[in-house]
Amino acid sequence: MVTGTVGIKTSETDEEGEVKSYAPKDQIKLQQGERHRLIGLDDWGVVAEIWQHTDASNPSDESDIVRVQDDFGR
């Protein structure tokens, strides 16, 4: 769920896709393994992230994130 306007790039590969704008109450569904990047635009934007676990015995958390590019040194 989006509040404000945000930009999001998605891609099946490590090459970044084009920026698509999302407005309040828009939703985006990412496939497992799909690369994505949240981009600030002209105003404040907030994205609520909801994870759907497909394997109850092996739930994912942020420790399994692979950062292809990280501008903030995380």
C-alpha positions in Angstrom: 0.0 0.0 0.0 1.3 3.4 -1.0 0.8 6.8 0.7 2.1 9.8 -1.2 3.7 9.3 -4.6 6.7 7.0 -5.0 8.8 5.6 -7.8 9.6 2.0 -8.0 12.0 0.2 -10.4 11.6 -3.5 -11.0 13.6 -6.0 -13.0 14.0 -9.7 -13.5 17.8 -9.2 -13.9 20.5 -7.0 -12.2 19.8 -4.3 -14.9 17.4 -1.7 -13.4 14.0 -1.2 -15.2 12.2 2.1 -15.8 10.8 4.1 -12.9 7.0 3.7 -12.6 5.1 6.0 -10.3 2.6 4.8 -7.8 0.0 7.0 -6.1 -1.9 6.6 -2.8 -3.6 3.3 -2.3 -1.9 1.8 -5.4 -0.5 -1.7 -4.9 2.4 -3.5 -6.4 3.0 -7.3 -6.2 6.5 -8.5 -6.6 7.4 -12.1 -7.6 9.9 -14.0 -5.4 13.4 -13.0 -6.4 12.2 -10.0 -8.4 14.7 -7.1 -8.0 13.1 -3.8 -6.9 14.1 -0.3 -5.8 12.1 2.3 -4.1 12.8 5.9 -5.3 11.9 9.1 -3.7 10.2 11.6 -6.0 9.1 15.2 -5.4 7.2 14.7 -2.2 7.0 12.3 0.8 6.0 8.8 0.0 5.5 5.8 2.3 5.2 2.1 1.2 3.7 -0.5 3.5 5.4 -3.8 2.8 3.5 -7.0 3.4 5.3 -10.3 3.1 3.6 -13.5 2.0 5.4 -16.5 3.3 5.1 -19.6 1.0 6.9 -22.0 3.4 5.7 -21.9 7.0 8.6 -23.9 8.2 11.1 -21.6 6.6 9.8 -18.0 6.8 11.9 -15.3 5.2 13.1 -12.2 7.0 15.4 -9.3 6.2 18.4 -11.5 6.7 17.8 -13.2 3.4 17.9 -9.9 1.4 20.6 -9.7 -1.3 21.5 -6.1 -2.0 22.5 -5.8 -5.6 23.3 -2.1 -5.1 23.2 -0.2 -1.8 23.7 3.5 -1.7 23.6 3.6 2.1 26.2 0.9 3.0 23.8 -1.5 4.7 
